[in-house]
Amino acid sequence: RRSILAVPTTGLSIALGSKLARASDGNEKYYKDYTRKELTYFDGTNGKPIFIALKGIIYDVSSKAKFYGPGAMYGLFAGRDASRGLGKMSMDQQDVDDPRMDDFTEKDAESLQKWVQRFESKYPVVGKLKK
């Protein structure tokens, strides 16, 4: 299993109590609910924005393309629900492709929650993942 070793640590704070900030950098037009299939469009290729979902919330991580863009360290999560991969601290394709969280250990759940907190503090929300 390939492990995630580094975590980006810069960005703008968007946590507003219990409310999450919406995109305000020109990507407001993308704010909506997406299916997993629709989300795959936002993978950063050909100048497209980079969106990543965690626990049903979709974040615009385009400002950190050097981490999440095509060919970047976390690029495999671009346009995907990264909940399982980040929760399990795994970059294995099988964990990236599998949206399940029902087999998470307490450690996995805590890890994912820490990632959610990071994303909430750094990246604007552009929508929700449809079930």
ZALOTI-580102 format. One record per residue (C-alpha): x, z, y; residue number from 1; residue in one letter. Coordinates in pm, whole numbers, plus 32768, in hexadecimal, padded with zeros to 4 digits. Layout:
% residues N
<r><X>X</X><Z>Z</Z><Y>Y</Y><pos>NUM</pos><code>A</code></r>
...
This chain:
% residues 131
<r><X>8000</X><Z>8000</Z><Y>8000</Y><pos>1</pos><code>R</code></r>
<r><X>8088</X><Z>7F9E</Z><Y>8154</Y><pos>2</pos><code>R</code></r>
<r><X>8070</X><Z>80BE</Z><Y>8248</Y><pos>3</pos><code>S</code></r>
<r><X>8028</X><Z>80C1</Z><Y>83BB</Y><pos>4</pos><code>I</code></r>
<r><X>814D</X><Z>8161</Z><Y>846A</Y><pos>5</pos><code>L</code></r>
<r><X>811F</X><Z>812F</Z><Y>85E0</Y><pos>6</pos><code>A</code></r>
<r><X>7FFC</X><Z>8165</Z><Y>86C9</Y><pos>7</pos><code>V</code></r>
<r><X>7FE0</X><Z>80CA</Z><Y>8823</Y><pos>8</pos><code>P</code></r>
<r><X>7FD8</X><Z>81DA</Z><Y>892B</Y><pos>9</pos><code>T</code></r>
<r><X>7F8B</X><Z>8137</Z><Y>8A79</Y><pos>10</pos><code>T</code></r>
<r><X>7E46</X><Z>80C7</Z><Y>8B17</Y><pos>11</pos><code>G</code></r>
<r><X>7D2F</X><Z>8127</Z><Y>8C00</Y><pos>12</pos><code>L</code></r>
<r><X>7C4F</X><Z>824E</Z><Y>8BBF</Y><pos>13</pos><code>S</code></r>
<r><X>7AE4</X><Z>81EA</Z><Y>8B8E</Y><pos>14</pos><code>I</code></r>
<r><X>7A54</X><Z>831F</Z><Y>8AEC</Y><pos>15</pos><code>A</code></r>
<r><X>7933</X><Z>8391</Z><Y>8BC3</Y><pos>16</pos><code>L</code></r>
<r><X>78AA</X><Z>84C1</Z><Y>8B14</Y><pos>17</pos><code>G</code></r>
<r><X>77BF</X><Z>8442</Z><Y>8A0A</Y><pos>18</pos><code>S</code></r>
<r><X>77A3</X><Z>82E9</Z><Y>8AA9</Y><pos>19</pos><code>K</code></r>
<r><X>7899</X><Z>81D0</Z><Y>8A64</Y><pos>20</pos><code>L</code></r>
<r><X>78FF</X><Z>80DD</Z><Y>8B74</Y><pos>21</pos><code>A</code></r>
<r><X>789E</X><Z>7F74</Z><Y>8B4F</Y><pos>22</pos><code>R</code></r>
<r><X>798F</X><Z>7E57</Z><Y>8B84</Y><pos>23</pos><code>A</code></r>
<r><X>79DE</X><Z>7E29</Z><Y>8CF4</Y><pos>24</pos><code>S</code></r>
<r><X>7AFD</X><Z>7D31</Z><Y>8CF1</Y><pos>25</pos><code>D</code></r>
<r><X>7A3E</X><Z>7BEC</Z><Y>8CD7</Y><pos>26</pos><code>G</code></r>
<r><X>79D0</X><Z>7C13</Z><Y>8B6E</Y><pos>27</pos><code>N</code></r>
<r><X>787D</X><Z>7CAA</Z><Y>8BCA</Y><pos>28</pos><code>E</code></r>
<r><X>77E3</X><Z>7B61</Z><Y>8B5E</Y><pos>29</pos><code>K</code></r>
<r><X>7842</X><Z>7BB7</Z><Y>89F9</Y><pos>30</pos><code>Y</code></r>
<r><X>778C</X><Z>7D08</Z><Y>89F7</Y><pos>31</pos><code>Y</code></r>
<r><X>768E</X><Z>7D03</Z><Y>88D9</Y><pos>32</pos><code>K</code></r>
<r><X>765F</X><Z>7D64</Z><Y>8770</Y><pos>33</pos><code>D</code></r>
<r><X>7725</X><Z>7C93</Z><Y>8676</Y><pos>34</pos><code>Y</code></r>
<r><X>771A</X><Z>7C57</Z><Y>8502</Y><pos>35</pos><code>T</code></r>
<r><X>7864</X><Z>7C72</Z><Y>8448</Y><pos>36</pos><code>R</code></r>
<r><X>7868</X><Z>7AF7</Z><Y>8431</Y><pos>37</pos><code>K</code></r>
<r><X>7832</X><Z>7ACC</Z><Y>85A9</Y><pos>38</pos><code>E</code></r>
<r><X>7943</X><Z>7BCB</Z><Y>85F0</Y><pos>39</pos><code>L</code></r>
<r><X>7A47</X><Z>7AF5</Z><Y>853B</Y><pos>40</pos><code>T</code></r>
<r><X>7A39</X><Z>79FA</Z><Y>865D</Y><pos>41</pos><code>Y</code></r>
<r><X>7AE5</X><Z>7AF8</Z><Y>8740</Y><pos>42</pos><code>F</code></r>
<r><X>7C39</X><Z>7AF1</Z><Y>869A</Y><pos>43</pos><code>D</code></r>
<r><X>7D0D</X><Z>7A94</Z><Y>87C8</Y><pos>44</pos><code>G</code></r>
<r><X>7D59</X><Z>7932</Z><Y>8756</Y><pos>45</pos><code>T</code></r>
<r><X>7D4C</X><Z>7818</Z><Y>8854</Y><pos>46</pos><code>N</code></r>
<r><X>7D28</X><Z>790B</Z><Y>8978</Y><pos>47</pos><code>G</code></r>
<r><X>7BF2</X><Z>79B8</Z><Y>88EF</Y><pos>48</pos><code>K</code></r>
<r><X>7BC1</X><Z>7B2E</Z><Y>8930</Y><pos>49</pos><code>P</code></r>
<r><X>7C2C</X><Z>7C25</Z><Y>8824</Y><pos>50</pos><code>I</code></r>
<r><X>7B1D</X><Z>7D0F</Z><Y>87A4</Y><pos>51</pos><code>F</code></r>
<r><X>7B3E</X><Z>7E1F</Z><Y>869F</Y><pos>52</pos><code>I</code></r>
<r><X>7A24</X><Z>7EF6</Z><Y>8613</Y><pos>53</pos><code>A</code></r>
<r><X>7A45</X><Z>8063</Z><Y>85B3</Y><pos>54</pos><code>L</code></r>
<r><X>7921</X><Z>8129</Z><Y>8527</Y><pos>55</pos><code>K</code></r>
<r><X>7828</X><Z>8026</Z><Y>85A3</Y><pos>56</pos><code>G</code></r>
<r><X>78AA</X><Z>800D</Z><Y>8709</Y><pos>57</pos><code>I</code></r>
<r><X>795F</X><Z>7ED1</Z><Y>877A</Y><pos>58</pos><code>I</code></r>
<r><X>7A84</X><Z>7EF2</Z><Y>8869</Y><pos>59</pos><code>Y</code></r>
<r><X>7B2E</X><Z>7DE6</Z><Y>8939</Y><pos>60</pos><code>D</code></r>
<r><X>7CA1</X><Z>7E17</Z><Y>88F2</Y><pos>61</pos><code>V</code></r>
<r><X>7D0B</X><Z>7CD3</Z><Y>899C</Y><pos>62</pos><code>S</code></r>
<r><X>7DDF</X><Z>7D96</Z><Y>8A95</Y><pos>63</pos><code>S</code></r>
<r><X>7EC6</X><Z>7DF1</Z><Y>8974</Y><pos>64</pos><code>K</code></r>
<r><X>7EEC</X><Z>7C9A</Z><Y>88D5</Y><pos>65</pos><code>A</code></r>
<r><X>8057</X><Z>7CF1</Z><Y>8887</Y><pos>66</pos><code>K</code></r>
<r><X>7FCD</X><Z>7DEF</Z><Y>878D</Y><pos>67</pos><code>F</code></r>
<r><X>7E88</X><Z>7D4B</Z><Y>871A</Y><pos>68</pos><code>Y</code></r>
<r><X>7EB3</X><Z>7BD7</Z><Y>8758</Y><pos>69</pos><code>G</code></r>
<r><X>7F07</X><Z>7AC7</Z><Y>865C</Y><pos>70</pos><code>P</code></r>
<r><X>804D</X><Z>7B18</Z><Y>85AB</Y><pos>71</pos><code>G</code></r>
<r><X>8062</X><Z>7C74</Z><Y>8644</Y><pos>72</pos><code>A</code></r>
<r><X>8092</X><Z>7DB8</Z><Y>8586</Y><pos>73</pos><code>M</code></r>
<r><X>7F1C</X><Z>7E07</Z><Y>857A</Y><pos>74</pos><code>Y</code></r>
<r><X>7EAA</X><Z>7C9C</Z><Y>8596</Y><pos>75</pos><code>G</code></r>
<r><X>7E01</X><Z>7CA7</Z><Y>8442</Y><pos>76</pos><code>L</code></r>
<r><X>7CF8</X><Z>7D8B</Z><Y>84DC</Y><pos>77</pos><code>F</code></r>
<r><X>7C9F</X><Z>7C93</Z><Y>85F3</Y><pos>78</pos><code>A</code></r>
<r><X>7B38</X><Z>7C21</Z><Y>85D9</Y><pos>79</pos><code>G</code></r>
<r><X>7AF5</X><Z>7D1C</Z><Y>84C3</Y><pos>80</pos><code>R</code></r>
<r><X>7A65</X><Z>7E70</Z><Y>8475</Y><pos>81</pos><code>D</code></r>
<r><X>7BA8</X><Z>7F35</Z><Y>845C</Y><pos>82</pos><code>A</code></r>
<r><X>7B03</X><Z>807E</Z><Y>83F6</Y><pos>83</pos><code>S</code></r>
<r><X>7B7C</X><Z>807F</Z><Y>828F</Y><pos>84</pos><code>R</code></r>
<r><X>7CDB</X><Z>8000</Z><Y>82D2</Y><pos>85</pos><code>G</code></r>
<r><X>7D1E</X><Z>80F0</Z><Y>83F0</Y><pos>86</pos><code>L</code></r>
<r><X>7C6E</X><Z>8213</Z><Y>8348</Y><pos>87</pos><code>G</code></r>
<r><X>7D3E</X><Z>81E9</Z><Y>820E</Y><pos>88</pos><code>K</code></r>
<r><X>7E73</X><Z>8190</Z><Y>82DE</Y><pos>89</pos><code>M</code></r>
<r><X>7E8C</X><Z>8051</Z><Y>8213</Y><pos>90</pos><code>S</code></r>
<r><X>7EDC</X><Z>7EEC</Z><Y>826D</Y><pos>91</pos><code>M</code></r>
<r><X>7E8B</X><Z>7E6C</Z><Y>8110</Y><pos>92</pos><code>D</code></r>
<r><X>7DA9</X><Z>7D3D</Z><Y>8127</Y><pos>93</pos><code>Q</code></r>
<r><X>7CB5</X><Z>7DDA</Z><Y>802F</Y><pos>94</pos><code>Q</code></r>
<r><X>7C82</X><Z>7F02</Z><Y>811C</Y><pos>95</pos><code>D</code></r>
<r><X>7C5F</X><Z>7E1C</Z><Y>8248</Y><pos>96</pos><code>V</code></r>
<r><X>7B56</X><Z>7D4C</Z><Y>8195</Y><pos>97</pos><code>D</code></r>
<r><X>7A90</X><Z>7E77</Z><Y>8110</Y><pos>98</pos><code>D</code></r>
<r><X>79AA</X><Z>7F1F</Z><Y>8211</Y><pos>99</pos><code>P</code></r>
<r><X>7954</X><Z>8048</Z><Y>8130</Y><pos>100</pos><code>R</code></r>
<r><X>799A</X><Z>81A9</Z><Y>81A0</Y><pos>101</pos><code>M</code></r>
<r><X>78D2</X><Z>825E</Z><Y>8092</Y><pos>102</pos><code>D</code></r>
<r><X>7A0C</X><Z>82AE</Z><Y>7FCC</Y><pos>103</pos><code>D</code></r>
<r><X>7ACC</X><Z>8341</Z><Y>80F2</Y><pos>104</pos><code>F</code></r>
<r><X>7B81</X><Z>8487</Z><Y>80BB</Y><pos>105</pos><code>T</code></r>
<r><X>7B77</X><Z>8590</Z><Y>81CC</Y><pos>106</pos><code>E</code></r>
<r><X>7CD1</X><Z>8517</Z><Y>8236</Y><pos>107</pos><code>K</code></r>
<r><X>7C53</X><Z>83AD</Z><Y>8252</Y><pos>108</pos><code>D</code></r>
<r><X>7B29</X><Z>8419</Z><Y>8324</Y><pos>109</pos><code>A</code></r>
<r><X>7C09</X><Z>84E6</Z><Y>840B</Y><pos>110</pos><code>E</code></r>
<r><X>7CFB</X><Z>83C3</Z><Y>842E</Y><pos>111</pos><code>S</code></r>
<r><X>7BE2</X><Z>82D5</Z><Y>8489</Y><pos>112</pos><code>L</code></r>
<r><X>7B55</X><Z>83C9</Z><Y>8587</Y><pos>113</pos><code>Q</code></r>
<r><X>7CAA</X><Z>83DE</Z><Y>8631</Y><pos>114</pos><code>K</code></r>
<r><X>7CB2</X><Z>8262</Z><Y>8648</Y><pos>115</pos><code>W</code></r>
<r><X>7B52</X><Z>8260</Z><Y>86DA</Y><pos>116</pos><code>V</code></r>
<r><X>7BBE</X><Z>835B</Z><Y>87E2</Y><pos>117</pos><code>Q</code></r>
<r><X>7CEA</X><Z>8282</Z><Y>8839</Y><pos>118</pos><code>R</code></r>
<r><X>7C15</X><Z>814A</Z><Y>8857</Y><pos>119</pos><code>F</code></r>
<r><X>7B0E</X><Z>8200</Z><Y>8926</Y><pos>120</pos><code>E</code></r>
<r><X>7C18</X><Z>8270</Z><Y>8A1B</Y><pos>121</pos><code>S</code></r>
<r><X>7CC1</X><Z>811C</Z><Y>8A3A</Y><pos>122</pos><code>K</code></r>
<r><X>7BD9</X><Z>7FF8</Z><Y>8A01</Y><pos>123</pos><code>Y</code></r>
<r><X>7A88</X><Z>7F89</Z><Y>8A88</Y><pos>124</pos><code>P</code></r>
<r><X>7960</X><Z>7F74</Z><Y>899C</Y><pos>125</pos><code>V</code></r>
<r><X>78C9</X><Z>7E19</Z><Y>897B</Y><pos>126</pos><code>V</code></r>
<r><X>77B8</X><Z>7E5D</Z><Y>887D</Y><pos>127</pos><code>G</code></r>
<r><X>774C</X><Z>7EEA</Z><Y>8735</Y><pos>128</pos><code>K</code></r>
<r><X>7776</X><Z>7E6D</Z><Y>85D4</Y><pos>129</pos><code>L</code></r>
<r><X>762E</X><Z>7E04</Z><Y>8533</Y><pos>130</pos><code>K</code></r>
<r><X>75EC</X><Z>7E9A</Z><Y>83E1</Y><pos>131</pos><code>K</code></r>
